[in-house]
Amino acid sequence: MGSSTDDTVAAEETVAADWRTLEPMELTPILSASLDAFYETGFHGTSVREIARRVGVTVPALYYHHENKEGLLIALLELSTSDVLWRSHAADTDGGADPVQRLSNVIEAIVLRMTMRARLAALEGEARYLSPENRQRYRAVRKGIEQIVRQIVEEGTESGAFDVEDSAETTRALLGMCQSIPRWYHAEGTLSPPEVAKKYVKIALKMVGASPRT
């Protein structure tokens, strides 16, 4: 019989292996219709009545599940950001003690998510319509992603693996270039998600003055 330590190691290896795998995200019919509508016409241009029509329910029935239209938006945003947060954590862990591999993994994880779930990622631009309270909840999760990347950049700089003058600005630049992907990426394009990720990893490593691992 295996020990609890063996079980823990096996679980960690499973998590590490899973961060590159993005299965279709299961959304409720209401959230799926909301995502499509917000993506096509924006949060401001979408009415609750239109979402209810797409789902095939009445407006009161929709309000039974979600308080209002903003409730639909924050539910989708929290799904989106929590998904990329755990993937970033797992990718970082999978890099071991090597800052170059850790940064490569995390950028790859973020880009894979930005390309393979582009509609959900693009929705983050609608966060400006959130109330102050919901915006704070959303930013708290986003901050977690920023902290992962910044810690890698700082530790890589301290060890001499990176050549960075301002870790905070470099982190914002790295995340900014990844967040812009949903604006131009299309699944029907010439580049697959892994190919885009590979290119962005190379760009990220050049930004921090490092060479990719072979």
C-alpha positions, 0 to 999 in steps of 0.5 A, a space after each residue: 500500500 502506498 504512503 500518503 507522501 506518495 499520494 501527495 507527490 502523485 497529486 502534485 505531478 498531476 496538477 503540474 501536467 494539467 496546466 497545459 491542458 485546456 478542456 472546454 469550460 463547462 458553463 451553465 446555459 445562462 453564463 454561456 449565452 451571457 458570454 456570447 452576448 457580451 463578446 458580440 455586443 459588449 456588456 453595455 450593449 447587451 440587455 438582460 432580455 436578450 440574454 434570456 431570449 438566447 437561453 430560452 427562459 423568462 427574465 424573472 427565471 434568469 434573475 432567480 439564478 443571478 441578481 442582475 446583469 453585473 452578476 453575470 459579468 462578475 461570475 464570468 470574470 471570476 471563472 476566467 481569472 481563477 482559471 488562469 491563476 491556478 494554471 499560473 501557480 501550477 506552471 510556476 511549480 512545474 519550473 522547479 528552482 529555475 527562474 528561466 523555466 518558471 517564467 517560460 512556463 507561466 507565460 506559456 500557461 497564460 498565452 495558452 489560456 488567452 488563445 484557447 479561451 479567447 472569448 472568455 479572456 476578451 471579456 476582461 476588458 468589460 471589467 470597467 463596468 463593474 461596481 467598486 466592490 466587484 471591481 475590487 474582488 476582480 482585481 484581487 485575483 488579478 493581483 495574484 497573477 501579477 505577484 507570481 510573475 513579479 516574484 519570478 522576475 525578482 528572484 531571477 534578477 537576484 540570481 543573475 539569470 535575468 537582467 532587469 532594472 525595474 521588476 514592477 514595470 517589467 512584470 506589467 509589460 510582460 502581462 500587458 503583452 499577453 493580455 492583448 492577445 484576444 484582440 487579434 488572435 483567431 482560432 482560424 488563423 495560421 498560428 496554433 495556440 502552442 505556436 503563439 505561446 512559443 513565440 511569446 515565451 521567447 519574447 518574454 525571455 528577451 525582455 528579461 535578458 535571458 536565454 530559453 532553455 533547450 
